[in-house]
Amino acid sequence: MNDKRMSGNKVIQLKCEGHTAEYELNNIIHLFIPYIKEGYSLKTCYEDKQIDVQLFLDGQHVARVNQAVRWTGDELADKKNIKEALKRGTYQILSELTGKEMPWGILTGIRPTKIVHDYLNKGLSLDHIKTILKNDYYVTAPKIALMVKVAQAELDILSKNKEDEISLYIGIPFCPTRCVYCSFTAYSLETKGHLVDAYLDALCKEIDYVAEAKSHVPVRSLYIGGGTPTSLNEEQLLRLLAHVKKRFKLSDIEEYTLEAGRPDTITEEKLSIMKQMGVNRISINPQSMNQKTLDVIGRRHTTEAIKQVFYKAREIGHTSINMDMIIGLPGESLEDVQNTLAELSQLKPENITVHTMAVKRASRLKEQQDDYELTQAEHIEKMLNVCEETMETMGLKPYYMYRQKNMLGNFENVGYAVPNRECVYNVEIMEEKQTIIALGAGAITKVVYQKGERLDRVANVKSLEEYISRIDEMIDRKKQGFINYHE
């Protein structure tokens, strides 16, 4: 190998020789950037089953890690071993330089529990797996404990999947306004509201095709998300849910979720429509129970409105409610997070999903990042610890988890639930062990083969106008994807 590349930023310049781990090493470097002031260069080499990582400052040698690569003789396995050895070497040098340990060590993927699943499938004991996570991946003890808890909960849910069973996702890409942190396919009603009915026309046509094509296939979970599905008015919501009920046999579906989301979009009539149309799980997502924060992030509702909507949902008969909160929102302190937790404890939802703020490229927060005070990693860790302790006292257990790029502090999102009230769809979409057919603008179908060993994606266009005008093409894409699946 003689591949040579140079990349990086003004803090650390990365030089790669003899390997293709540039992307992975830049991810490791990114974790330590906040703690490094001077301009360093990092030379990373692979040759003859050895990795060599050297750190320089102004041309002067600062540190070095030289290690043998575990060699199996299997080409794919050894490529992975080379990358992981380089990641470990890079991590060791930067951790020593900064005096910092990252909570997730060298793990940068979005589905860390898959590692636990893979090792369990190989017959390793939990104690052995924990040792590997500590020694090979440098994951801290609290995150190892969380990984194991979540992995076991996920496996219990996944073990109930039936042969050829699928789940469904229906996207409603409209919101009253766009929150500063949002990067989803979502359009403000102020600018795109005139397209809602035409969008529903196209969506119902796609629903018709999928219902017909998969009429013989069991559906385990159905999830209507967004955007904010309750941005639809009462007539539009009834039209959509009645069509879903007509086309799919809801009595056979274990879980039917609708993201009610923002309380300023929820009315008593909409809650009643959901209940009458068979929805058995809803989300009411405050993100924060601090009014000053809601104002900053662009939410046009009050904390009192959140409570009123929650109690109205209970009164109507909704017995499985999720509430989202976000850690690291602009300007929030530990005391603000504790206040949100105290308020949610009083409401007693069956699910709480704790998100760590991720500053994504497509969000307004990324465009205006200097205008917002973002919470430091040390504070995020304290906030997440308080969340975990509070969930335990509320009787909620962690059951699914995922990570995203550009998350504050390199932390995670965790779903907590009362036992036996876990969201099946959340686990299915994360662990990719079941085909999920997705409908609507920006929706991506994931066709799973061989119990997760292979996955194909069938994407719909994101643009509302193009989805509406090209709906026949979106249906043809699915037809082809389904044909390939059966082949």
ZIKA-V951930 format. One record per backbone hydrogen bond with DSSP energy under -1.0 kcal/mol. NH is the residue of the N-H (numbers start at 1). CO is the residue of the C=O. Records with the same first field share a line. If there is no record, write none. Layout:
NH->CO  CO
This chain:
5->16
7->14
9->12
13->40
14->7
15->42
16->5
17->44
18->3
25->21
26->22
27->23
28->24
29->25
30->26
32->29
33->29
35->32
36->33
40->11
41->56
42->13
43->54
44->15
45->52
46->17
47->50
51->67
52->45
53->65
54->43
55->63
56->41
57->60
60->57
62->55
63->55
65->53
67->51
69->49
78->74
79->75
80->76
81->77
82->78
83->79
84->80
85->81
86->82
87->83
88->84
89->85
90->86
91->87
92->88
93->89
94->90
95->91
96->92
97->93
98->94
99->95
105->102
106->137
107->104
114->111
115->112
117->113
118->114
119->115
120->116
121->117
122->118
123->120
124->119
129->125
130->126
131->127
132->128
133->129
134->130
135->131
136->132
137->132
139->133
140->103
144->140
145->141
146->142
147->143
148->144
149->145
150->146
151->147
152->148
153->149
154->150
155->151
156->152
157->153
158->154
159->155
160->157
161->158
165->162
166->218
167->435
168->221
169->437
170->223
171->439
172->225
174->172
175->187
180->297
182->179
186->184
187->173
189->175
192->188
193->189
195->192
196->193
199->195
200->196
201->197
202->198
203->199
204->200
205->201
206->202
207->203
208->204
209->205
210->206
211->207
212->208
213->209
214->210
215->212
217->214
220->166
222->255
223->168
224->257
225->170
228->174
231->228
232->229
237->233
238->234
239->235
240->236
241->237
242->238
243->239
244->240
245->241
246->242
247->243
248->244
250->248
252->249
253->250
254->220
255->220
257->222
258->281
259->224
260->258
261->283
265->262
266->263
271->267
272->268
273->269
274->270
275->271
276->272
277->273
278->275
279->274
280->256
281->256
282->320
283->258
284->322
285->261
287->324
288->286
294->290
295->291
296->292
297->293
299->294
306->302
307->303
308->304
309->305
310->306
311->307
312->308
313->309
314->310
315->311
316->312
317->313
318->313
322->282
323->351
325->353
326->287
327->355
331->373
332->329
337->333
338->334
339->335
340->336
341->337
342->338
343->339
344->340
345->341
346->342
347->343
348->344
351->321
352->416
353->323
354->414
355->325
357->327
359->406
360->358
363->360
365->180
367->363
368->364
371->368
372->369
380->376
381->377
382->378
383->379
384->380
385->381
386->382
387->383
388->384
389->385
390->386
391->387
392->388
393->389
394->390
395->392
396->391
397->417
399->415
400->415
402->413
403->110
408->357
410->407
413->402
414->354
415->400
416->352
417->397
418->350
421->418
427->423
428->424
429->425
430->426
431->427
432->428
436->446
437->167
439->169
442->461
443->440
445->458
446->436
447->456
449->454
452->449
453->450
454->449
456->447
458->445
460->443
467->463
468->464
469->465
470->466
474->470
475->471
476->472
477->473
478->474
479->475
480->476
481->477
482->478
483->479
484->480
485->481
486->482
487->483
